[in-house]
């Protein structure tokens, strides 16, 4: 494989956007600053975004100290690549060269006299601390970023799968009232997946289908599952897709706590705190639409995936396994709803 960067395959990238109310800033370890195994300082912030009264999506700002940062300047010639400049990490706060902007995240925690967000571009390392020190619970925000899929070996060598929502943009938003009759939830994702199959779940209370997929990251191929609750859409996917075909899908992010009801009882004084309340966390990426024009039948064949993993292992010495409605083209004819 000539391209030794990562797996040498295009990554199947995903993005998300949320609008909601900040929560969890007062949690223990909401913000951490600690040394990594390579003895580099890393700042991490995990904050919750309530997108409705029952669903909270946790997003992350995280980065370790690096040797350099990069500034970019958009080319004045159409079609020409942007110009980039390297700057030492210690000089990242110096005045940027004319026309250049730091490649990082965009943060807007204040508004000007006209009510517009005052935007600052900074590293995720600096943004994590700034947001933690300046953002409070109950603040309405708009957040946008990319989805990250990963896995690691847990107890008894059982593979655990993770999803992270990494922040690229975070801005103070206008007032949000979940009780307003005109309130429309913003909890959207868009993701290119490599379809491997679909399982129909015969549940009278919640009939749905589980879409099995693979996600190509920089250095791994991750297994992922998505939910479909529209019967017509599930049938379209099952009928028109074959294993290892890639397709763009989009939908809604749900992260809810399903608490079992406990029987009311008469007690003397306070309730018994030793009685367990079972909390089941429901985390779902629910597909509501897909773009048939995006179907790729060749790039991610089973053979290509196997060869990519093999080549990466040989090159890096890595041990495998250890570790929308967003800007849709109006001219497209997608399956399902936008």
Secondary structure, 3 states (H helix, E strand, C coil): CCCCCCCCCCCCCEEEEEEEEEECCCCCCCEEEEECCCCCEEEEEEEEEECCCCEEEEEEEEEECCCEEEEEECCCCCCCCCEEEEEEHHHCCCCCCCCCEECCEEEECCECCCCCECCEEECHHHHHHHHHHHCCCCCEEEEEEEEEEEEEECHHHCEEEEEEEEEEEEEECCCCCCCCCCCCCEEEEEEEEEEEEEEEECCCCCCEEEEEEEEECCCCEEEEEEEECCHHHHHHHHHHCCCCEEEEEEEEEEEEEEECCCCCCCCCCCCCCCCCCCEEEEEEEEEEEEEEEEEECCCCCHHHHHHHHHHHHHHHCCCCCCCCCCCCCCCCCCEECC
